[in-house]
Every structure is written in structure tokens, then in C-alpha cells.
Amino acid sequence: MIAGTADDEVRQPAQLQDLVLESTDLERFVTKLAERAAQTFSSEIEEVLCSVTVLRPRTKAVMASSSDRAKVVDEVQLSFDDGPCLRAAREGRLYVVQDFTTEDRFGKYSRTMIGHGIHSALGIPIGLDGNAAAALDLYATAPDVFGSEIIAAAEALATEASHLLRVAVHIAQLSTTNHHLKQAISSRTTIDVAAGIIMAQNRCSHDAAMTILSAAASGRSMKLRDVAATVVEFVGQEVPATPVEP
């Protein structure tokens, strides 16, 4: 019997929250999720491999795996563009394969999995926002590994992961937006300083100074900020740094 009891289900939400808090980025969080799932559902006599597959428009990839072997096995699905986990992500429903030797839904993919020593698999959708989709992918070398108890525990893990992945993605998006905002503030400051220099040298208006900067940027195929930085550095001033948060 593979580990995966009701007590594990109770602990999983708190453990997953800890993973989000401990992770420095989304990929690291998902890797820890895959490793935790593999550890939870493996036993002393049967190792369970785990990957998380993420689908975006025009892109599909193994985002994280519990081991190198798990990544290789999951990438077999990507090469066939089919399999229980890809279908789970695309269709938003569970797929279970109890024995690839008798499985007839996936054609040559099933025979290839047997060649990799994999006899059973479980694909559970992880709900994401927008156009992205994902699945928790579990594999085992023995047949009939994923019974009702394991499936229920894995579904609970995928549901909690869905909530936390949405939060983690949102935080990552906020961080990216904040970074871009800081860059924009820095660029605006540099441009304003350069415009002030041109205004002083040419005794012209701010609009006229901006026209000069824009013309220089267009003529040199440069970004406006880079031309502004050149002007500021030319007169011996430092390029304004991005404001530091208090």
C-alpha cells in the first residue's frame, strides 16, 4: 500500500502554504510540489514519480519534476502530444491508467511507456486562471498502483495546489509589474534630467527639449531613455538610480 492517508490530506494545505512562503520563485515552488507528491505517494516497495505539466497558448512544457527520471517520462508525453496527463490538463478531468499493457486509449504512447518501465499513471488537472492549464502527473513501475484512496488524496493535493498556484502566479505578476514600474520611474527621471539640461543649454521649452531628444533617439535608432542617459553622462552627471523603497 502506497502512503497517502487521511492524515496526509489534513497536513497538505499547511505544507503547501509553507512551500509558497519558502519559495523564491514559481518554478521552485512547483518543483517542491512535485517532490512532495512523489514522497507522499511512494512506499518502501514502490516508487512514484511525479511531474507538473503546464500548458500555455502555443507552449507545453514540464514545469517541474520530482527527479530526472520523472522528467524524462513526462517528456515522452510531450513528444507524442498525448497521454493521460496532457489530456487531464486539456480536458480538466482525471485520467487513470491502471496497466499500460492493456491500455488502448493512447496508441503507441502506451507501448513506449512500457519500454520506459512505467505500467501505471495518473493525470489530475490543476485549475489555473486565464489560458494556462496544468496537471499533476504521477507514474509507477507496477500496475494497479492508483486505487481510489490514492486518487482521492492526489485530487485533494491538486485542488489545494490550484489555489496556491493562482496566488503564486499573482504574486509573480505583481513582482514583475513592480519591477517594470521601477524601471519606468527611473527612465522618466533620466529623461526629465536630460530635458532640463537641453532646456538650460538651448534656452528652450520642455516641449522643445523633448522634441530634440526624440529626434536624436529616432535618428540613432536608440531608446529615448538611452539617449537621455547619454546626455546626462556627457555633462558629467550620474544617471538617476531607481528610487529605493523605504
N, C-alpha and C positions, 0 to 999 in steps of 0.2 A: 504493500500500500504506500503510495507516494504521499509525502507530507502535504498538508493543506487543510487544516481543521477549522472548525468554527472559531476557535480562539485566535487562529491566524487572521481570520477575516476581521475580527474585532480590532486587532492591533494594526492592520494595514493602513487605515486612514491616517492615524497618528504618525506611522512610519513614513508614509508618503509625504505628509506635510513636512516632516523633518528633511526629506530628500530635497524638496523645493528650497527650504531655507538654507541647506548646506551647499546647494549647487551654485556655481558661479555662472553657468550659462545653461541654456536649454538642452544642449546635446549631453552635457554631463548629467543632468537630471534624468534624461531618458535612458542613458547608459546604466545609471544606478537602478532605475526601474526594471530594466531587463535583467540585471544581475540579481535583484531581489526576487523577481518572479522565478528565475531558474532555481535559486536556492530554496524558495518556498515549496516548489512542486517536485523537487528531486528527492530521492530517497537513497538509502545506502546501497540498494541493488539496481536502481535505475536513475540515470542522469537525464534531466530535462533541459533542453536547450531553449533559449528564448531570444527573440529579436523584436524590435518595434519597427514596422514598415510605415513610412509616411508617403502619402500621395498628394502632389500638388498639380495644378494645371501644367501639362506637358512635362511633368517630372515625377519620377517614382524612385525611392531610394530606401535602403536600410539605414535608418537613422541611428540605431544603436543595437548592440548585441551583447549577450552575456559572455560570449567567448568568440575566438576566431572561427571555430567550427560552426557556431550558430550563424555567424555572418555568412560563411560560405554556403551553408544550407539554405538560408533565406535568399541569397542572391541567385540560387537556382530558379526560384520563382520568378525573379525579375527577368531572367534570361528567357523563360517561357512566356512571360507576361500572363501567367495564370497560376492558380494554386489556391488552397483554402484560405490563406491569409490575405492575398490580394483580393479575392472575392469578398472576404469579410469586410475589408476596408471599403471596397467599391459599393457593395450592396447594403452595408450596415447591418449584417446579420451573421450569426455564428455559423462556422463551418467546422465540422469534426471529421477526421479520418481515423477510423479505428485500426485499419490494416491496409497499407498501400498495395499489398499483394492481391487484394480482392477489390480494390477501389477502381471504379470505371468512369468517374466524372472528369478526370484530368488528363487522360491520354498518356502520351509519352512522359509527361512530368512525373507520374506515379512510378514508372519504371526507373527513372533517373534517381528519384529519392531512395528507392530500394538499393540502388547502386552506391548511394552515399551512406548506407546503413541505417536509414530512417524508415520506420514502419508505421508510425502514427503521428498525427499532427492535429493542432487545434488553432483555429484563427478566430479571434474575438475582436469585433470593431471597437475602436476608441473614438468616441464622438469629438469632433473638433468644429470650430466655427469657420464660416466662410467656405472657400472652395477646397480646403485641405481635408484629407481623410487619413485615418491611421488604423492600424490593427496590432494587437498583441499576438505574437506568433510563438507557439510552443511546439516543440518537436521531441520525440522519444525514439529510441532504437528498438523498443519492444512494441508489439501490437497491443491493442486494447488497454492502453495506459490511461486514456482520458475518460473516466467514468463520470457519473452525474455529480459526485461530490467535488471532484477536481474542476469540472466545468463551472459549477456554481461559484466556487471560490475564485476562479480566474475571471469570471464575469464581474464579480464584485470588485476585484482589483482593477479591471479595465474601466469600470464606471467611475471609481474614485480617481483613477489616473486621468480620465477625461476632464473631470472638474479641475484638477490641479494643472494639467497641461494648458488648459484655457487660461488659467491665472498666470502661469509661467510665460506663455506666449504674450499675454497682455503686458506683463512687466517688461519683457524683452522689447516689445514695441514702444513702450513708454521710454525706456532707456535710449533706444535709437532716436526717438523724436527729440529727447532732451539733448542728445549729442548733436543732432542737426541744428537745434535751436542755438546751442552754444557757438557752433561754427558760424551760423548766420549773424549772431550778435558780434562776434569777432570780425567778420567780414565787413559788417556795416560800420563798425568803429574805424577800421582801417580806411575804408572808402571815405568816410567823413573827414578823417585827418588829412588824407591826400587832397580832398576837395578844398579844405581850408588852406593848405599850402599853395595850391594853384590860385585860389582867390587872392591870397596875400601877394603872390608874385606878379599876378596879372591885373590885380585890382578889378576883378570881375565879380559877377554874382555867383551864387551857389549853383544855379541852373547852368550858367555858362561853364563853370568848372566841371560839372558832371558831364556836360557835352564833350569837353576836351578829353576827359578820362574815357568816356565811352568810345570816342573816335580812335583814341590810342589803342584801346583794347581790340576794337574791330580791325584796325589796320595791322596789328601784330598777331591776330588770331589768339589772343590771350583772354583769360577771365578778367573781369573788371577788378576783382579783389587782388589778383596778382599784379596788375598794372598799378593799382593803388599802393600795394606794398613796395613796389619798385620806386615809386615817387617818394614815399616816406623814408625808405632806406637811403635814397640818393641825397637827401638833405641832412642825413646823419641822425635821424630819429629812429627809435626802436618801433618795430611793428607792434601795435597794441595786442596784448595777450588776451585770450579768452577770459572773461571775468571769473574769478574764483568764488564758488558758493560759500556763503558764511557758515 
